[in-house]
Amino acid sequence: MEYRYLGNSGLKVSEITYGNWLTHASQVENDAAIACVRAALDVGISTFDTADVYANTGAETVLGEALKGERRQSLEIATKVFGPTGPKGHNDTGLSRKHILESIDGSLERLQTDYVDLYQAHRYDYETPLEETMQAFADVVRQGKVLYVGVSEWTADQLRAGAALAKELGFQLISNQPQYSALWRVIEGEVVPTSKELGISQIVWSPIAQGVLTGKYQPGQPLPEGSRATDDKGGAKMISRFMNDEVLSAVQDLKPVADELNLSMAQLAVAWVLQNENVASAIIGASRPEQVHDNAGAAGVTIPAELLTRIDDALGGVVERDPAKTNDSSPKAREA
C-alpha cells in the first residue's frame, strides 16, 4: 500500500480507501462486512469512509464494530453529514448548526471513537448560510471531535467560498469527495484546477463506475445475477447511466490494456484515477474479501502515457465531461 498527503495538510491517507456505501447494513450481512474490513486492514488500507446517512446510520455502526480493538492512531476514519437520518424530521437533514452538532455526536457514538479524522459535508446545502455551516465545522474542530474538514461533490465556486470562510475561522478544507472514473470525468475541467489552487485533494468515489469498468457487464447479454445492476436498493439506479451497449462495448476494449499491465479490469480502473496527481485516494467498496485484495493491487501502479492515451481512445465519446453535472449532484431543497 502507498500513502499520500491529503490536501495541504500533514495527514496521510492510504491510496485505497475502504468505503461502505451500499454494502454494510444493506447489501451484505454483518459477518461479511467485518470480513471485508479485516481484508482491508490486511492489505494496508488505513483509511475508512462512511456516512451517517448510509443505511440510515447502520453502516457507521457496522464499521465501528469492525474496527473495534484496532490501534486508533493507525487509522483515518472519515464520515459525512448532510443527508436525512433518524425519523427524517425537519431538522434531521442539511448543514445547519443544529444538524452538524447533533450529527457528529451520533457518528462518534456509532463509530465507537472520540474523534473522526475527516468530517465531510456530504453535499452543498442551499438552504443554510455557508457562514453558519463553516462556523459549526470550526467549532467541532476546536472541540476535538474532528481533526480535519472536507466536503463532497462541491462545485469549484462552492469550494472557493468554503475555503475562504474556513481560513477566516482558523481551519482549512483539505478534501473533496466527488465521483470520478475513466467514464465520469466531470471534475477535470473546473473542480480539479480550483482544488489544486486551494490545497484541496480529491478522495474519489466510484472509480470502477459502479462495477461497469470491471467488464462484467457484456453488451447485449443478461445482467449477472446478484450484481449491482440488479440491486433495487439503489445500486441499479446509480449504474443505469452506463448500462447501454455503446458504453459496455467501449469498456470491453480496455481488456487488452489491462492485460498488458498484468492488471485486472478493476485494478486498471482504480489505478487510472490514481494517475491524477490531485487524487489522494480512491474509495472501493466490497461484498467479499477477495474484491478488497484485488482492488488494493492498484496501489502504486504507474500507467505509461501511451497506455493512458489508448484508454482515452477506447472510451472515446462515451466519457462524461460536463462540469455542470457536479452542480446537479446537490439537491436544491432538503428532503425534510
C-alpha positions in Angstrom: 0.0 0.0 0.0 1.1 3.6 -0.8 0.1 6.7 1.2 -0.5 10.3 0.0 -0.9 13.6 1.8 -4.5 14.8 1.9 -4.6 18.4 0.6 -2.3 21.0 2.1 -2.0 19.2 5.4 0.3 16.8 7.2 -2.3 14.0 7.2 -1.6 10.9 5.1 -4.2 8.6 3.8 -3.9 5.2 2.0 -4.2 5.4 -1.8 -7.1 3.0 -1.4 -9.9 3.9 1.0 -12.4 1.3 2.1 -15.9 2.7 1.9 -19.2 1.1 3.0 -21.9 2.9 1.0 -24.5 0.4 -0.4 -22.9 -2.5 1.4 -22.7 -2.5 5.3 -26.1 -2.9 6.9 -27.6 -3.1 3.4 -26.3 -5.4 0.7 -24.2 -7.7 2.8 -24.5 -9.4 6.2 -22.5 -8.0 9.1 -20.1 -11.0 9.2 -19.3 -10.5 5.6 -18.9 -6.8 6.1 -16.5 -7.3 9.0 -14.5 -9.8 6.9 -14.1 -7.2 4.2 -12.8 -4.6 6.8 -10.3 -7.2 8.1 -9.2 -7.8 4.5 -8.7 -4.1 4.0 -6.6 -3.9 7.1 -4.6 -6.9 6.0 -3.6 -5.2 2.7 -2.5 -2.0 4.4 -5.6 0.1 3.9 -5.7 2.6 6.8 -8.5 5.0 5.6 -12.1 4.1 6.1 -15.0 6.2 4.7 -18.7 6.1 5.7 -21.6 8.5 6.3 -24.4 8.8 8.8 -27.0 8.5 6.0 -25.7 5.1 4.8 -28.3 2.5 5.8 -29.8 5.3 8.0 -26.8 5.2 10.4 -26.5 1.4 10.2 -23.3 1.5 8.2 -21.5 3.6 10.8 -22.5 1.1 13.5 -21.1 -1.9 11.5 -17.8 -0.1 10.7 -17.4 0.8 14.4 -17.8 -2.8 15.4 -15.4 -4.0 12.7 -12.7 -1.5 13.7 -13.1 -2.1 17.5 -9.8 -3.1 19.1 -7.6 -1.6 16.3 -5.0 0.9 17.3 -6.9 4.2 16.7 -3.8 6.2 15.8 -3.1 3.9 12.9 -6.5 4.6 11.3 -8.0 7.5 9.4 -11.8 7.4 9.9 -14.0 9.6 7.7 -17.7 10.2 7.8 -20.2 12.7 6.5 -23.1 14.9 7.4 -26.0 16.2 5.4 -28.5 13.6 4.4 -31.6 12.7 6.4 -31.2 10.4 9.4 -33.3 9.1 12.2 -37.0 9.7 11.7 -36.1 12.2 9.0 -37.7 15.2 10.8 -37.5 18.8 9.6 -34.1 19.3 11.3 -32.7 15.8 10.6 -31.0 16.9 7.4 -28.8 19.6 5.9 -25.8 21.5 7.2 -27.5 23.7 9.8 -25.5 24.2 13.1 -28.1 22.1 14.9 -27.8 19.2 12.5 -24.0 19.3 12.4 -23.5 19.5 16.2 -26.0 16.7 16.8 -24.8 14.5 14.0 -21.2 14.5 15.0 -22.1 13.2 18.4 -24.2 10.4 16.9 -21.5 9.4 14.5 -18.9 9.3 17.2 -21.1 7.0 19.3 -21.8 4.7 16.4 -18.2 4.6 15.3 -17.0 4.0 18.9 -14.4 6.7 18.8 -13.7 10.0 20.4 -13.0 11.8 17.1 -13.1 11.4 13.4 -10.1 12.2 11.3 -12.2 13.7 8.5 -15.7 15.1 8.7 -17.2 15.9 5.4 -20.2 18.0 4.2 -21.9 15.3 2.1 -23.4 17.8 -0.3 -23.8 21.6 -0.5 -26.7 22.9 1.4 -28.5 25.7 -0.5 -30.9 26.3 2.4 -28.3 27.1 5.1 -26.0 30.1 5.0 -22.5 28.9 4.3 -21.2 31.0 7.2 -23.4 29.0 9.6 -22.1 25.7 8.2 -18.4 26.7 8.3 -18.7 28.1 11.9 -20.2 24.8 13.0 -17.3 22.9 11.4 -14.9 25.2 13.1 -16.5 24.5 16.5 -16.4 20.7 16.2 -12.7 21.0 15.2 -12.0 23.1 18.3 -13.9 20.7 20.5 -11.5 18.0 19.3 -14.3 15.9 17.8 -13.0 16.4 14.3 -9.4 16.7 13.1 -9.9 17.8 9.5 -12.8 19.0 7.4 -13.7 18.1 3.9 -16.7 18.3 1.5 -18.3 16.1 -1.1 -19.5 17.0 -4.6 -19.0 20.7 -4.3 -18.5 22.9 -7.4 -15.4 25.0 -8.0 -17.2 28.1 -6.8 -18.5 26.4 -3.7 -15.0 25.1 -2.8 -13.6 28.6 -3.2 -16.2 30.2 -1.0 -15.9 27.5 1.6 -12.1 27.6 1.7 -12.1 31.3 2.2 -14.5 31.1 5.2 -12.6 28.2 6.7 -9.4 30.3 6.5 -11.1 33.2 8.3 -12.3 30.8 11.0 -8.9 29.3 11.6 -9.1 25.9 9.9 -8.9 24.6 6.3 -10.8 22.5 3.8 -8.4 19.7 2.8 -10.6 17.4 0.7 -13.4 17.0 -1.7 -15.2 13.6 -2.4 -16.5 13.6 -6.0 -17.5 10.8 -8.3 -14.6 10.2 -10.7 -13.7 7.4 -13.1 -12.4 6.9 -16.6 -16.1 7.1 -17.7 -17.1 10.1 -15.4 -14.6 12.9 -15.6 -16.7 16.0 -14.8 -14.3 17.3 -12.2 -11.4 17.7 -14.5 -12.5 20.9 -16.1 -13.1 23.1 -13.1 -13.0 21.3 -9.7 -9.5 19.9 -10.0 -7.8 23.1 -11.1 -9.5 25.0 -8.4 -8.7 22.4 -5.8 -5.0 22.4 -6.8 -5.0 26.2 -6.2 -6.7 25.9 -2.8 -4.7 22.9 -1.5 -7.6 20.5 -1.6 -7.3 16.8 -2.6 -9.9 14.5 -4.1 -11.0 11.3 -2.4 -12.9 9.8 -5.3 -15.9 7.5 -5.1 -17.0 5.0 -7.8 -13.6 4.7 -9.5 -14.9 1.5 -11.1 -18.2 3.2 -12.3 -20.3 1.0 -10.0 -18.7 -2.1 -11.4 -19.1 -1.2 -15.1 -15.3 -0.9 -15.6 -14.7 -4.4 -14.4 -16.1 -5.5 -17.8 -18.5 -8.0 -16.2 -21.5 -6.4 -18.0 -21.5 -7.6 -21.5 -23.3 -5.7 -24.3 -26.4 -7.5 -25.4 -26.1 -10.0 -22.5 -28.4 -10.6 -19.5 -27.3 -8.8 -16.3 -25.2 -11.1 -13.9 -27.4 -12.4 -11.1 -26.7 -10.6 -7.8 -24.8 -7.7 -9.5 -25.3 -4.1 -8.6 -27.3 -3.5 -11.8 -30.0 -5.8 -10.4 -30.0 -4.2 -6.9 -33.3 -2.4 -6.2 -31.9 -0.8 -3.1 -30.2 2.0 -5.1 -27.4 0.3 -7.0 -29.4 -0.3 -10.1 -30.5 3.4 -10.3 -26.9 4.6 -9.9 -25.5 2.3 -12.5 -28.2 2.8 -15.1 -26.5 5.8 -16.8 -23.7 3.4 -18.0 -25.9 0.4 -18.9 -26.1 0.8 -22.7 -24.3 -1.1 -25.4 -22.2 1.8 -26.6 -20.6 2.2 -23.1 -20.3 -1.5 -22.4 -18.7 -2.2 -25.8 -16.2 0.6 -25.3 -15.3 -0.9 -21.8 -14.5 -4.2 -23.4 -11.8 -2.5 -25.5 -9.9 -1.8 -22.2 -9.2 -5.5 -21.7 -6.0 -5.6 -23.8 -4.7 -2.6 -21.8 -5.3 -4.3 -18.5 -3.6 -7.5 -19.8 -0.6 -5.5 -21.0 -0.2 -4.2 -17.5 -0.9 -7.5 -15.9 -3.9 -6.0 -14.0 -7.5 -7.0 -13.6 -10.0 -4.6 -15.2 -11.0 -3.4 -11.7 -7.3 -2.7 -10.9 -6.9 -0.8 -14.1 -9.9 1.4 -13.3 -8.7 2.2 -9.8 -5.1 2.8 -11.0 -6.4 5.1 -13.7 -7.9 7.6 -11.2 -4.7 7.5 -9.1 -2.7 8.8 -12.0 -4.4 12.2 -11.4 -2.0 14.0 -9.0 -4.9 15.8 -7.3 -6.4 12.4 -6.3 -5.2 11.4 -2.8 -7.3 8.2 -2.6 -9.8 6.1 -4.4 -12.7 4.6 -2.5 -13.5 1.0 -3.0 -16.5 -1.0 -1.8 -16.7 -4.7 -1.5 -19.1 -7.5 -0.6 -16.4 -10.2 -0.5 -12.8 -10.0 0.9 -11.3 -11.1 -2.4 -12.6 -8.0 -4.0 -10.7 -5.9 -1.5 -7.5 -7.8 -2.2 -8.0 -7.4 -6.0 -8.7 -3.6 -5.8 -5.8 -3.0 -3.5 -3.5 -4.2 -6.2 -4.0 -0.9 -7.9 -1.9 1.0 -5.3 1.5 2.1 -6.5 0.7 1.3 -10.2 2.1 3.7 -12.9 0.2 3.6 -16.2 2.5 4.7 -19.0 1.4 7.8 -21.1 0.9 5.7 -24.2 -1.5 3.4 -22.4 -3.4 6.3 -20.9 -3.9 7.5 -24.5 -5.1 4.1 -25.5 -7.7 4.2 -22.7 -8.9 7.6 -23.9 -9.1 6.3 -27.5 -11.0 3.2 -26.4 -13.6 5.1 -24.4 -13.9 7.9 -26.9 -17.3 9.6 -26.9 -18.8 7.7 -24.1 -16.9 9.7 -21.4 -19.0 12.3 -19.4 -17.1 15.5 -19.0 -19.8 18.2 -18.4 -18.7 20.3 -15.3 -22.4 21.2 -14.7 -23.0 17.6 -13.6 -21.3 18.4 -10.3 -23.8 21.2 -9.6 -26.6 18.7 -10.3 -25.5 16.4 -7.5 -26.5 18.6 -4.6 -30.3 18.9 -4.0 -31.6 22.5 -4.2 -34.0 21.7 -1.4 -33.9 19.5 1.6 -35.7 16.2 1.8 -37.4 17.2 5.0 
